[in-house]
């Protein structure tokens, strides 16, 4: 919450994180897993395999939605 009485939603707070914290929360946990799988399996098209892994496992990262913003009238 801000001091002016206006509430900040989780989305706004996430956007204000420093770059390294944002990456740690939003990308790196699944990216590291995918990179380990690619390293272990050594697929013929590694970038495609990594992309498919990331898409398949993107639900492991819980991000706030923009719609959670509180609208003030």
mmCIF file of the N, C-alpha and C atoms, coordinates in Angstrom:
data_MODEL
# 
_entry.id   MODEL 
# 
loop_
_atom_site.group_PDB 
_atom_site.id 
_atom_site.type_symbol 
_atom_site.label_atom_id 
_atom_site.label_alt_id 
_atom_site.label_comp_id 
_atom_site.label_asym_id 
_atom_site.label_entity_id 
_atom_site.label_seq_id 
_atom_site.pdbx_PDB_ins_code 
_atom_site.Cartn_x 
_atom_site.Cartn_y 
_atom_site.Cartn_z 
_atom_site.occupancy 
_atom_site.B_iso_or_equiv 
_atom_site.pdbx_formal_charge 
_atom_site.auth_seq_id 
_atom_site.auth_comp_id 
_atom_site.auth_asym_id 
_atom_site.auth_atom_id 
_atom_site.pdbx_PDB_model_num 
ATOM 1   N N  . UNK A 1 1  ? 0.835   -1.191  0.000   1.00 0.00 ? 1  UNK A N  1 
ATOM 2   C CA . UNK A 1 1  ? 0.000   0.000   0.000   1.00 0.00 ? 1  UNK A CA 1 
ATOM 3   C C  . UNK A 1 1  ? 0.874   1.247   0.000   1.00 0.00 ? 1  UNK A C  1 
ATOM 4   N N  . UNK A 1 2  ? 0.412   2.236   -0.676  1.00 0.00 ? 2  UNK A N  1 
ATOM 5   C CA . UNK A 1 2  ? 1.127   3.501   -0.665  1.00 0.00 ? 2  UNK A CA 1 
ATOM 6   C C  . UNK A 1 2  ? 0.579   4.370   0.454   1.00 0.00 ? 2  UNK A C  1 
ATOM 7   N N  . UNK A 1 3  ? 1.321   5.372   0.816   1.00 0.00 ? 3  UNK A N  1 
ATOM 8   C CA . UNK A 1 3  ? 0.922   6.251   1.920   1.00 0.00 ? 3  UNK A CA 1 
ATOM 9   C C  . UNK A 1 3  ? -0.289  7.111   1.560   1.00 0.00 ? 3  UNK A C  1 
ATOM 10  N N  . UNK A 1 4  ? -0.542  7.355   0.287   1.00 0.00 ? 4  UNK A N  1 
ATOM 11  C CA . UNK A 1 4  ? -1.652  8.214   -0.104  1.00 0.00 ? 4  UNK A CA 1 
ATOM 12  C C  . UNK A 1 4  ? -3.001  7.504   -0.010  1.00 0.00 ? 4  UNK A C  1 
ATOM 13  N N  . UNK A 1 5  ? -3.018  6.263   0.480   1.00 0.00 ? 5  UNK A N  1 
ATOM 14  C CA . UNK A 1 5  ? -4.261  5.531   0.617   1.00 0.00 ? 5  UNK A CA 1 
ATOM 15  C C  . UNK A 1 5  ? -4.596  4.701   -0.612  1.00 0.00 ? 5  UNK A C  1 
ATOM 16  N N  . UNK A 1 6  ? -3.821  4.848   -1.650  1.00 0.00 ? 6  UNK A N  1 
ATOM 17  C CA . UNK A 1 6  ? -4.035  4.108   -2.885  1.00 0.00 ? 6  UNK A CA 1 
ATOM 18  C C  . UNK A 1 6  ? -3.335  2.753   -2.768  1.00 0.00 ? 6  UNK A C  1 
ATOM 19  N N  . UNK A 1 7  ? -4.058  1.671   -3.057  1.00 0.00 ? 7  UNK A N  1 
ATOM 20  C CA . UNK A 1 7  ? -3.485  0.342   -2.953  1.00 0.00 ? 7  UNK A CA 1 
ATOM 21  C C  . UNK A 1 7  ? -2.769  -0.030  -4.240  1.00 0.00 ? 7  UNK A C  1 
ATOM 22  N N  . UNK A 1 8  ? -1.584  -0.635  -4.085  1.00 0.00 ? 8  UNK A N  1 
ATOM 23  C CA . UNK A 1 8  ? -0.878  -1.163  -5.242  1.00 0.00 ? 8  UNK A CA 1 
ATOM 24  C C  . UNK A 1 8  ? -1.160  -2.653  -5.310  1.00 0.00 ? 8  UNK A C  1 
ATOM 25  N N  . UNK A 1 9  ? -1.487  -3.122  -6.475  1.00 0.00 ? 9  UNK A N  1 
ATOM 26  C CA . UNK A 1 9  ? -1.749  -4.550  -6.621  1.00 0.00 ? 9  UNK A CA 1 
ATOM 27  C C  . UNK A 1 9  ? -0.419  -5.283  -6.817  1.00 0.00 ? 9  UNK A C  1 
ATOM 28  N N  . UNK A 1 10 ? -0.509  -6.610  -6.751  1.00 0.00 ? 10 UNK A N  1 
ATOM 29  C CA . UNK A 1 10 ? 0.693   -7.434  -6.899  1.00 0.00 ? 10 UNK A CA 1 
ATOM 30  C C  . UNK A 1 10 ? 1.373   -7.203  -8.239  1.00 0.00 ? 10 UNK A C  1 
ATOM 31  N N  . UNK A 1 11 ? 0.572   -6.982  -9.285  1.00 0.00 ? 11 UNK A N  1 
ATOM 32  C CA . UNK A 1 11 ? 1.139   -6.751  -10.611 1.00 0.00 ? 11 UNK A CA 1 
ATOM 33  C C  . UNK A 1 11 ? 2.049   -5.520  -10.599 1.00 0.00 ? 11 UNK A C  1 
ATOM 34  N N  . UNK A 1 12 ? 1.570   -4.427  -10.007 1.00 0.00 ? 12 UNK A N  1 
ATOM 35  C CA . UNK A 1 12 ? 2.362   -3.202  -9.943  1.00 0.00 ? 12 UNK A CA 1 
ATOM 36  C C  . UNK A 1 12 ? 3.651   -3.428  -9.158  1.00 0.00 ? 12 UNK A C  1 
ATOM 37  N N  . UNK A 1 13 ? 3.542   -4.137  -8.049  1.00 0.00 ? 13 UNK A N  1 
ATOM 38  C CA . UNK A 1 13 ? 4.732   -4.409  -7.247  1.00 0.00 ? 13 UNK A CA 1 
ATOM 39  C C  . UNK A 1 13 ? 5.731   -5.261  -8.012  1.00 0.00 ? 13 UNK A C  1 
ATOM 40  N N  . UNK A 1 14 ? 5.243   -6.232  -8.767  1.00 0.00 ? 14 UNK A N  1 
ATOM 41  C CA . UNK A 1 14 ? 6.123   -7.094  -9.562  1.00 0.00 ? 14 UNK A CA 1 
ATOM 42  C C  . UNK A 1 14 ? 6.866   -6.269  -10.615 1.00 0.00 ? 14 UNK A C  1 
ATOM 43  N N  . UNK A 1 15 ? 6.172   -5.309  -11.213 1.00 0.00 ? 15 UNK A N  1 
ATOM 44  C CA . UNK A 1 15 ? 6.782   -4.482  -12.254 1.00 0.00 ? 15 UNK A CA 1 
ATOM 45  C C  . UNK A 1 15 ? 7.864   -3.560  -11.700 1.00 0.00 ? 15 UNK A C  1 
ATOM 46  N N  . UNK A 1 16 ? 7.812   -3.271  -10.419 1.00 0.00 ? 16 UNK A N  1 
ATOM 47  C CA . UNK A 1 16 ? 8.779   -2.366  -9.801  1.00 0.00 ? 16 UNK A CA 1 
ATOM 48  C C  . UNK A 1 16 ? 10.009  -3.082  -9.238  1.00 0.00 ? 16 UNK A C  1 
ATOM 49  N N  . UNK A 1 17 ? 10.008  -4.412  -9.294  1.00 0.00 ? 17 UNK A N  1 
ATOM 50  C CA . UNK A 1 17 ? 11.152  -5.159  -8.781  1.00 0.00 ? 17 UNK A CA 1 
ATOM 51  C C  . UNK A 1 17 ? 12.402  -4.862  -9.594  1.00 0.00 ? 17 UNK A C  1 
ATOM 52  N N  . UNK A 1 18 ? 13.568  -4.916  -8.958  1.00 0.00 ? 18 UNK A N  1 
ATOM 53  C CA . UNK A 1 18 ? 14.814  -4.816  -9.729  1.00 0.00 ? 18 UNK A CA 1 
ATOM 54  C C  . UNK A 1 18 ? 14.891  -5.977  -10.722 1.00 0.00 ? 18 UNK A C  1 
ATOM 55  N N  . UNK A 1 19 ? 15.624  -5.775  -11.797 1.00 0.00 ? 19 UNK A N  1 
ATOM 56  C CA . UNK A 1 19 ? 15.698  -6.771  -12.870 1.00 0.00 ? 19 UNK A CA 1 
ATOM 57  C C  . UNK A 1 19 ? 16.032  -8.168  -12.365 1.00 0.00 ? 19 UNK A C  1 
ATOM 58  N N  . UNK A 1 20 ? 17.045  -8.275  -11.514 1.00 0.00 ? 20 UNK A N  1 
ATOM 59  C CA . UNK A 1 20 ? 17.468  -9.605  -11.058 1.00 0.00 ? 20 UNK A CA 1 
ATOM 60  C C  . UNK A 1 20 ? 16.383  -10.301 -10.232 1.00 0.00 ? 20 UNK A C  1 
ATOM 61  N N  . UNK A 1 21 ? 15.641  -9.579  -9.418  1.00 0.00 ? 21 UNK A N  1 
ATOM 62  C CA . UNK A 1 21 ? 14.563  -10.177 -8.633  1.00 0.00 ? 21 UNK A CA 1 
ATOM 63  C C  . UNK A 1 21 ? 13.392  -10.595 -9.525  1.00 0.00 ? 21 UNK A C  1 
ATOM 64  N N  . UNK A 1 22 ? 13.097  -9.767  -10.519 1.00 0.00 ? 22 UNK A N  1 
ATOM 65  C CA . UNK A 1 22 ? 12.024  -10.096 -11.467 1.00 0.00 ? 22 UNK A CA 1 
ATOM 66  C C  . UNK A 1 22 ? 12.368  -11.395 -12.198 1.00 0.00 ? 22 UNK A C  1 
ATOM 67  N N  . UNK A 1 23 ? 13.593  -11.499 -12.684 1.00 0.00 ? 23 UNK A N  1 
ATOM 68  C CA . UNK A 1 23 ? 14.019  -12.706 -13.402 1.00 0.00 ? 23 UNK A CA 1 
ATOM 69  C C  . UNK A 1 23 ? 13.977  -13.929 -12.477 1.00 0.00 ? 23 UNK A C  1 
ATOM 70  N N  . UNK A 1 24 ? 14.414  -13.767 -11.232 1.00 0.00 ? 24 UNK A N  1 
ATOM 71  C CA . UNK A 1 24 ? 14.409  -14.881 -10.272 1.00 0.00 ? 24 UNK A CA 1 
ATOM 72  C C  . UNK A 1 24 ? 12.997  -15.392 -10.023 1.00 0.00 ? 24 UNK A C  1 
ATOM 73  N N  . UNK A 1 25 ? 12.036  -14.504 -9.979  1.00 0.00 ? 25 UNK A N  1 
ATOM 74  C CA . UNK A 1 25 ? 10.662  -14.910 -9.681  1.00 0.00 ? 25 UNK A CA 1 
ATOM 75  C C  . UNK A 1 25 ? 9.909   -15.401 -10.911 1.00 0.00 ? 25 UNK A C  1 
ATOM 76  N N  . UNK A 1 26 ? 10.168  -14.818 -12.073 1.00 0.00 ? 26 UNK A N  1 
ATOM 77  C CA . UNK A 1 26 ? 9.310   -15.035 -13.235 1.00 0.00 ? 26 UNK A CA 1 
ATOM 78  C C  . UNK A 1 26 ? 9.859   -15.989 -14.292 1.00 0.00 ? 26 UNK A C  1 
ATOM 79  N N  . UNK A 1 27 ? 11.154  -16.143 -14.372 1.00 0.00 ? 27 UNK A N  1 
ATOM 80  C CA . UNK A 1 27 ? 11.703  -16.880 -15.504 1.00 0.00 ? 27 UNK A CA 1 
ATOM 81  C C  . UNK A 1 27 ? 12.677  -17.975 -15.096 1.00 0.00 ? 27 UNK A C  1 
ATOM 82  N N  . UNK A 1 28 ? 13.621  -17.650 -14.259 1.00 0.00 ? 28 UNK A N  1 
ATOM 83  C CA . UNK A 1 28 ? 14.728  -18.555 -14.005 1.00 0.00 ? 28 UNK A CA 1 
ATOM 84  C C  . UNK A 1 28 ? 14.370  -19.908 -13.404 1.00 0.00 ? 28 UNK A C  1 
ATOM 85  N N  . UNK A 1 29 ? 13.383  -20.013 -12.513 1.00 0.00 ? 29 UNK A N  1 
ATOM 86  C CA . UNK A 1 29 ? 13.098  -21.352 -11.972 1.00 0.00 ? 29 UNK A CA 1 
ATOM 87  C C  . UNK A 1 29 ? 12.764  -22.376 -13.057 1.00 0.00 ? 29 UNK A C  1 
ATOM 88  N N  . UNK A 1 30 ? 11.924  -22.009 -14.012 1.00 0.00 ? 30 UNK A N  1 
ATOM 89  C CA . UNK A 1 30 ? 11.544  -22.939 -15.074 1.00 0.00 ? 30 UNK A CA 1 
ATOM 90  C C  . UNK A 1 30 ? 12.638  -23.014 -16.135 1.00 0.00 ? 30 UNK A C  1 
ATOM 91  N N  . UNK A 1 31 ? 13.305  -21.905 -16.402 1.00 0.00 ? 31 UNK A N  1 
ATOM 92  C CA . UNK A 1 31 ? 14.375  -21.900 -17.397 1.00 0.00 ? 31 UNK A CA 1 
ATOM 93  C C  . UNK A 1 31 ? 15.499  -22.851 -16.996 1.00 0.00 ? 31 UNK A C  1 
ATOM 94  N N  . UNK A 1 32 ? 15.894  -22.810 -15.724 1.00 0.00 ? 32 UNK A N  1 
ATOM 95  C CA . UNK A 1 32 ? 16.958  -23.710 -15.255 1.00 0.00 ? 32 UNK A CA 1 
ATOM 96  C C  . UNK A 1 32 ? 16.544  -25.172 -15.396 1.00 0.00 ? 32 UNK A C  1 
ATOM 97  N N  . UNK A 1 33 ? 15.307  -25.475 -15.064 1.00 0.00 ? 33 UNK A N  1 
ATOM 98  C CA . UNK A 1 33 ? 14.823  -26.856 -15.218 1.00 0.00 ? 33 UNK A CA 1 
ATOM 99  C C  . UNK A 1 33 ? 14.888  -27.281 -16.681 1.00 0.00 ? 33 UNK A C  1 
ATOM 100 N N  . UNK A 1 34 ? 14.427  -26.421 -17.565 1.00 0.00 ? 34 UNK A N  1 
ATOM 101 C CA . UNK A 1 34 ? 14.438  -26.729 -18.988 1.00 0.00 ? 34 UNK A CA 1 
ATOM 102 C C  . UNK A 1 34 ? 15.843  -26.908 -19.526 1.00 0.00 ? 34 UNK A C  1 
ATOM 103 N N  . UNK A 1 35 ? 16.758  -26.082 -19.066 1.00 0.00 ? 35 UNK A N  1 
ATOM 104 C CA . UNK A 1 35 ? 18.142  -26.199 -19.516 1.00 0.00 ? 35 UNK A CA 1 
ATOM 105 C C  . UNK A 1 35 ? 18.764  -27.513 -19.039 1.00 0.00 ? 35 UNK A C  1 
ATOM 106 N N  . UNK A 1 36 ? 18.408  -27.944 -17.839 1.00 0.00 ? 36 UNK A N  1 
ATOM 107 C CA . UNK A 1 36 ? 18.922  -29.234 -17.342 1.00 0.00 ? 36 UNK A CA 1 
ATOM 108 C C  . UNK A 1 36 ? 18.391  -30.385 -18.189 1.00 0.00 ? 36 UNK A C  1 
ATOM 109 N N  . UNK A 1 37 ? 17.108  -30.315 -18.548 1.00 0.00 ? 37 UNK A N  1 
ATOM 110 C CA . UNK A 1 37 ? 16.509  -31.361 -19.375 1.00 0.00 ? 37 UNK A CA 1 
ATOM 111 C C  . UNK A 1 37 ? 17.198  -31.402 -20.743 1.00 0.00 ? 37 UNK A C  1 
ATOM 112 N N  . UNK A 1 38 ? 17.398  -30.232 -21.350 1.00 0.00 ? 38 UNK A N  1 
ATOM 113 C CA . UNK A 1 38 ? 18.059  -30.172 -22.654 1.00 0.00 ? 38 UNK A CA 1 
ATOM 114 C C  . UNK A 1 38 ? 19.484  -30.713 -22.551 1.00 0.00 ? 38 UNK A C  1 
ATOM 115 N N  . UNK A 1 39 ? 20.185  -30.373 -21.489 1.00 0.00 ? 39 UNK A N  1 
ATOM 116 C CA . UNK A 1 39 ? 21.550  -30.864 -21.303 1.00 0.00 ? 39 UNK A CA 1 
ATOM 117 C C  . UNK A 1 39 ? 21.568  -32.382 -21.150 1.00 0.00 ? 39 UNK A C  1 
ATOM 118 N N  . UNK A 1 40 ? 20.622  -32.915 -20.404 1.00 0.00 ? 40 UNK A N  1 
ATOM 119 C CA . UNK A 1 40 ? 20.569  -34.359 -20.164 1.00 0.00 ? 40 UNK A CA 1 
ATOM 120 C C  . UNK A 1 40 ? 20.150  -35.123 -21.422 1.00 0.00 ? 40 UNK A C  1 
ATOM 121 N N  . UNK A 1 41 ? 19.128  -34.629 -22.124 1.00 0.00 ? 41 UNK A N  1 
ATOM 122 C CA . UNK A 1 41 ? 18.570  -35.351 -23.270 1.00 0.00 ? 41 UNK A CA 1 
ATOM 123 C C  . UNK A 1 41 ? 19.304  -35.091 -24.583 1.00 0.00 ? 41 UNK A C  1 
ATOM 124 N N  . UNK A 1 42 ? 19.963  -33.949 -24.705 1.00 0.00 ? 42 UNK A N  1 
ATOM 125 C CA . UNK A 1 42 ? 20.679  -33.561 -25.925 1.00 0.00 ? 42 UNK A CA 1 
ATOM 126 C C  . UNK A 1 42 ? 19.829  -33.745 -27.185 1.00 0.00 ? 42 UNK A C  1 
ATOM 127 N N  . UNK A 1 43 ? 18.667  -33.056 -27.255 1.00 0.00 ? 43 UNK A N  1 
ATOM 128 C CA . UNK A 1 43 ? 17.776  -33.224 -28.415 1.00 0.00 ? 43 UNK A CA 1 
ATOM 129 C C  . UNK A 1 43 ? 18.423  -32.662 -29.683 1.00 0.00 ? 43 UNK A C  1 
ATOM 130 N N  . UNK A 1 44 ? 17.976  -33.116 -30.856 1.00 0.00 ? 44 UNK A N  1 
ATOM 131 C CA . UNK A 1 44 ? 18.562  -32.646 -32.116 1.00 0.00 ? 44 UNK A CA 1 
ATOM 132 C C  . UNK A 1 44 ? 18.318  -31.151 -32.379 1.00 0.00 ? 44 UNK A C  1 
ATOM 133 N N  . UNK A 1 45 ? 17.224  -30.619 -31.848 1.00 0.00 ? 45 UNK A N  1 
ATOM 134 C CA . UNK A 1 45 ? 16.929  -29.182 -31.995 1.00 0.00 ? 45 UNK A CA 1 
ATOM 135 C C  . UNK A 1 45 ? 16.739  -28.620 -30.576 1.00 0.00 ? 45 UNK A C  1 
ATOM 136 N N  . UNK A 1 46 ? 17.850  -28.266 -29.916 1.00 0.00 ? 46 UNK A N  1 
ATOM 137 C CA . UNK A 1 46 ? 17.781  -27.891 -28.501 1.00 0.00 ? 46 UNK A CA 1 
ATOM 138 C C  . UNK A 1 46 ? 16.924  -26.662 -28.192 1.00 0.00 ? 46 UNK A C  1 
ATOM 139 N N  . UNK A 1 47 ? 16.972  -25.644 -29.028 1.00 0.00 ? 47 UNK A N  1 
ATOM 140 C CA . UNK A 1 47 ? 16.171  -24.448 -28.736 1.00 0.00 ? 47 UNK A CA 1 
ATOM 141 C C  . UNK A 1 47 ? 14.681  -24.728 -28.850 1.00 0.00 ? 47 UNK A C  1 
ATOM 142 N N  . UNK A 1 48 ? 14.307  -25.535 -29.808 1.00 0.00 ? 48 UNK A N  1 
ATOM 143 C CA . UNK A 1 48 ? 12.902  -25.908 -29.936 1.00 0.00 ? 48 UNK A CA 1 
ATOM 144 C C  . UNK A 1 48 ? 12.465  -26.735 -28.732 1.00 0.00 ? 48 UNK A C  1 
ATOM 145 N N  . UNK A 1 49 ? 13.306  -27.659 -28.304 1.00 0.00 ? 49 UNK A N  1 
ATOM 146 C CA . UNK A 1 49 ? 12.991  -28.481 -27.141 1.00 0.00 ? 49 UNK A CA 1 
ATOM 147 C C  . UNK A 1 49 ? 12.856  -27.613 -25.886 1.00 0.00 ? 49 UNK A C  1 
ATOM 148 N N  . UNK A 1 50 ? 13.750  -26.641 -25.730 1.00 0.00 ? 50 UNK A N  1 
ATOM 149 C CA . UNK A 1 50 ? 13.680  -25.738 -24.581 1.00 0.00 ? 50 UNK A CA 1 
ATOM 150 C C  . UNK A 1 50 ? 12.404  -24.899 -24.635 1.00 0.00 ? 50 UNK A C  1 
ATOM 151 N N  . UNK A 1 51 ? 12.079  -24.387 -25.804 1.00 0.00 ? 51 UNK A N  1 
ATOM 152 C CA . UNK A 1 51 ? 10.857  -23.585 -25.951 1.00 0.00 ? 51 UNK A CA 1 
ATOM 153 C C  . UNK A 1 51 ? 9.621   -24.406 -25.599 1.00 0.00 ? 51 UNK A C  1 
ATOM 154 N N  . UNK A 1 52 ? 9.570   -25.629 -26.077 1.00 0.00 ? 52 UNK A N  1 
ATOM 155 C CA . UNK A 1 52 ? 8.433   -26.491 -25.769 1.00 0.00 ? 52 UNK A CA 1 
ATOM 156 C C  . UNK A 1 52 ? 8.361   -26.801 -24.275 1.00 0.00 ? 52 UNK A C  1 
ATOM 157 N N  . UNK A 1 53 ? 9.516   -27.034 -23.655 1.00 0.00 ? 53 UNK A N  1 
ATOM 158 C CA . UNK A 1 53 ? 9.558   -27.278 -22.212 1.00 0.00 ? 53 UNK A CA 1 
ATOM 159 C C  . UNK A 1 53 ? 9.001   -26.073 -21.461 1.00 0.00 ? 53 UNK A C  1 
ATOM 160 N N  . UNK A 1 54 ? 9.450   -24.883 -21.834 1.00 0.00 ? 54 UNK A N  1 
ATOM 161 C CA . UNK A 1 54 ? 9.007   -23.667 -21.148 1.00 0.00 ? 54 UNK A CA 1 
ATOM 162 C C  . UNK A 1 54 ? 7.501   -23.466 -21.297 1.00 0.00 ? 54 UNK A C  1 
ATOM 163 N N  . UNK A 1 55 ? 6.987   -23.684 -22.494 1.00 0.00 ? 55 UNK A N  1 
ATOM 164 C CA . UNK A 1 55 ? 5.547   -23.539 -22.698 1.00 0.00 ? 55 UNK A CA 1 
ATOM 165 C C  . UNK A 1 55 ? 4.758   -24.579 -21.912 1.00 0.00 ? 55 UNK A C  1 
ATOM 166 N N  . UNK A 1 56 ? 5.267   -25.787 -21.878 1.00 0.00 ? 56 UNK A N  1 
ATOM 167 C CA . UNK A 1 56 ? 4.572   -26.864 -21.174 1.00 0.00 ? 56 UNK A CA 1 
ATOM 168 C C  . UNK A 1 56 ? 4.562   -26.643 -19.660 1.00 0.00 ? 56 UNK A C  1 
ATOM 169 N N  . UNK A 1 57 ? 5.604   -26.019 -19.125 1.00 0.00 ? 57 UNK A N  1 
ATOM 170 C CA . UNK A 1 57 ? 5.750   -25.879 -17.682 1.00 0.00 ? 57 UNK A CA 1 
ATOM 171 C C  . UNK A 1 57 ? 5.563   -24.451 -17.177 1.00 0.00 ? 57 UNK A C  1 
ATOM 172 N N  . UNK A 1 58 ? 5.024   -23.578 -18.009 1.00 0.00 ? 58 UNK A N  1 
ATOM 173 C CA . UNK A 1 58 ? 4.873   -22.181 -17.596 1.00 0.00 ? 58 UNK A CA 1 
ATOM 174 C C  . UNK A 1 58 ? 3.933   -22.003 -16.410 1.00 0.00 ? 58 UNK A C  1 
ATOM 175 N N  . UNK A 1 59 ? 3.053   -22.963 -16.171 1.00 0.00 ? 59 UNK A N  1 
ATOM 176 C CA . UNK A 1 59 ? 2.120   -22.848 -15.049 1.00 0.00 ? 59 UNK A CA 1 
ATOM 177 C C  . UNK A 1 59 ? 2.808   -23.031 -13.699 1.00 0.00 ? 59 UNK A C  1 
ATOM 178 N N  . UNK A 1 60 ? 4.070   -23.417 -13.690 1.00 0.00 ? 60 UNK A N  1 
ATOM 179 C CA . UNK A 1 60 ? 4.813   -23.544 -12.435 1.00 0.00 ? 60 UNK A CA 1 
ATOM 180 C C  . UNK A 1 60 ? 5.115   -22.176 -11.817 1.00 0.00 ? 60 UNK A C  1 
ATOM 181 N N  . UNK A 1 61 ? 5.082   -21.151 -12.632 1.00 0.00 ? 61 UNK A N  1 
ATOM 182 C CA . UNK A 1 61 ? 5.324   -19.789 -12.149 1.00 0.00 ? 61 UNK A CA 1 
ATOM 183 C C  . UNK A 1 61 ? 3.970   -19.110 -12.000 1.00 0.00 ? 61 UNK A C  1 
ATOM 184 N N  . UNK A 1 62 ? 3.649   -18.731 -10.789 1.00 0.00 ? 62 UNK A N  1 
ATOM 185 C CA . UNK A 1 62 ? 2.372   -18.068 -10.506 1.00 0.00 ? 62 UNK A CA 1 
ATOM 186 C C  . UNK A 1 62 ? 2.595   -16.553 -10.503 1.00 0.00 ? 62 UNK A C  1 
ATOM 187 N N  . UNK A 1 63 ? 2.097   -15.905 -11.536 1.00 0.00 ? 63 UNK A N  1 
ATOM 188 C CA . UNK A 1 63 ? 2.230   -14.460 -11.644 1.00 0.00 ? 63 UNK A CA 1 
ATOM 189 C C  . UNK A 1 63 ? 0.882   -13.801 -11.413 1.00 0.00 ? 63 UNK A C  1 
ATOM 190 N N  . UNK A 1 64 ? 0.887   -12.636 -10.798 1.00 0.00 ? 64 UNK A N  1 
ATOM 191 C CA . UNK A 1 64 ? -0.380  -11.918 -10.626 1.00 0.00 ? 64 UNK A CA 1 
ATOM 192 C C  . UNK A 1 64 ? -0.855  -11.412 -11.983 1.00 0.00 ? 64 UNK A C  1 
ATOM 193 N N  . UNK A 1 65 ? -2.147  -11.303 -12.140 1.00 0.00 ? 65 UNK A N  1 
ATOM 194 C CA . UNK A 1 65 ? -2.682  -10.801 -13.400 1.00 0.00 ? 65 UNK A CA 1 
ATOM 195 C C  . UNK A 1 65 ? -2.905  -9.297  -13.310 1.00 0.00 ? 65 UNK A C  1 
ATOM 196 N N  . UNK A 1 66 ? -2.914  -8.660  -14.451 1.00 0.00 ? 66 UNK A N  1 
ATOM 197 C CA . UNK A 1 66 ? -3.173  -7.219  -14.503 1.00 0.00 ? 66 UNK A CA 1 
ATOM 198 C C  . UNK A 1 66 ? -4.585  -6.901  -14.039 1.00 0.00 ? 66 UNK A C  1 
ATOM 199 N N  . UNK A 1 67 ? -5.499  -7.825  -14.231 1.00 0.00 ? 67 UNK A N  1 
ATOM 200 C CA . UNK A 1 67 ? -6.902  -7.589  -13.909 1.00 0.00 ? 67 UNK A CA 1 
ATOM 201 C C  . UNK A 1 67 ? -7.140  -7.434  -12.417 1.00 0.00 ? 67 UNK A C  1 
ATOM 202 N N  . UNK A 1 68 ? -6.169  -7.772  -11.580 1.00 0.00 ? 68 UNK A N  1 
ATOM 203 C CA . UNK A 1 68 ? -6.349  -7.658  -10.143 1.00 0.00 ? 68 UNK A CA 1 
ATOM 204 C C  . UNK A 1 68 ? -6.258  -6.236  -9.641  1.00 0.00 ? 68 UNK A C  1 
ATOM 205 N N  . UNK A 1 69 ? -5.953  -5.303  -10.541 1.00 0.00 ? 69 UNK A N  1 
ATOM 206 C CA . UNK A 1 69 ? -5.845  -3.910  -10.130 1.00 0.00 ? 69 UNK A CA 1 
ATOM 207 C C  . UNK A 1 69 ? -7.169  -3.424  -9.569  1.00 0.00 ? 69 UNK A C  1 
ATOM 208 N N  . UNK A 1 70 ? -7.090  -2.675  -8.493  1.00 0.00 ? 70 UNK A N  1 
ATOM 209 C CA . UNK A 1 70 ? -8.280  -2.110  -7.869  1.00 0.00 ? 70 UNK A CA 1 
ATOM 210 C C  . UNK A 1 70 ? -8.619  -0.818  -8.604  1.00 0.00 ? 70 UNK A C  1 
ATOM 211 N N  . UNK A 1 71 ? -9.810  -0.760  -9.168  1.00 0.00 ? 71 UNK A N  1 
ATOM 212 C CA . UNK A 1 71 ? -10.226 0.447   -9.889  1.00 0.00 ? 71 UNK A CA 1 
ATOM 213 C C  . UNK A 1 71 ? -10.914 1.389   -8.940  1.00 0.00 ? 71 UNK A C  1 
ATOM 214 N N  . UNK A 1 72 ? -10.471 2.625   -8.928  1.00 0.00 ? 72 UNK A N  1 
ATOM 215 C CA . UNK A 1 72 ? -11.052 3.661   -8.077  1.00 0.00 ? 72 UNK A CA 1 
ATOM 216 C C  . UNK A 1 72 ? -11.967 4.521   -8.901  1.00 0.00 ? 72 UNK A C  1 
ATOM 217 N N  . UNK A 1 73 ? -13.180 4.724   -8.448  1.00 0.00 ? 73 UNK A N  1 
ATOM 218 C CA . UNK A 1 73 ? -14.133 5.593   -9.172  1.00 0.00 ? 73 UNK A CA 1 
ATOM 219 C C  . UNK A 1 73 ? -14.108 6.985   -8.593  1.00 0.00 ? 73 UNK A C  1 
# 
